[in-house]
């Protein structure tokens, strides 16, 4: 098994599920989000909604770092959610589907 396969959940595109042999060893506890919005208000609303979603999953406080920057066509929102354990990261990511 390569290190890349060991450290992150391998998803099957057809069914959005994890392979049975996926190793969860708490080395991949960060979920990232990035999107360009036409208006800053839309980006801020998305940040608030995703923050609320992360707070509903966390057992220990999730470290949330975000940035808004102007880009051609609007504003880009980048967020990193670092959870206490990899299972929470996975639950958060699956909850966004």
Residue pairs with C-beta under 8 A, 6 or more apart in sequence:
1 21
1 23
5 23
6 23
6 25
6 27
7 25
7 27
7 28
8 28
9 18
9 22
9 24
9 28
9 90
10 18
10 19
10 22
11 17
11 18
11 19
12 18
12 19
16 94
16 97
18 90
24 86
24 87
24 90
25 86
26 85
26 86
27 86
28 86
28 89
29 82
29 83
29 84
29 85
29 86
29 88
29 89
30 80
30 81
30 82
30 83
30 89
31 80
31 81
31 83
31 89
31 92
31 93
32 78
32 79
32 80
32 81
33 50
33 77
33 78
33 79
33 80
33 81
34 76
34 77
34 78
34 79
35 43
35 46
35 76
35 77
36 71
36 73
36 74
36 75
36 76
36 77
37 43
37 46
37 74
37 75
37 76
37 77
38 73
38 74
39 74
39 75
40 68
40 74
40 75
43 68
43 74
43 75
43 76
43 77
44 68
46 77
47 66
47 68
47 77
47 79
50 79
50 81
50 96
51 64
53 92
53 95
53 96
54 62
54 64
54 81
54 83
54 92
55 62
57 83
57 88
57 91
57 92
57 95
58 83
58 84
58 88
59 84
59 85
59 88
60 84
61 84
62 81
62 82
62 83
62 84
62 88
63 80
63 81
63 82
64 79
64 80
64 81
64 82
65 79
65 80
65 82
66 77
66 78
66 79
66 80
67 77
67 78
68 75
68 76
68 77
69 75
69 76
69 78
70 76
81 89
81 92
83 89
83 92
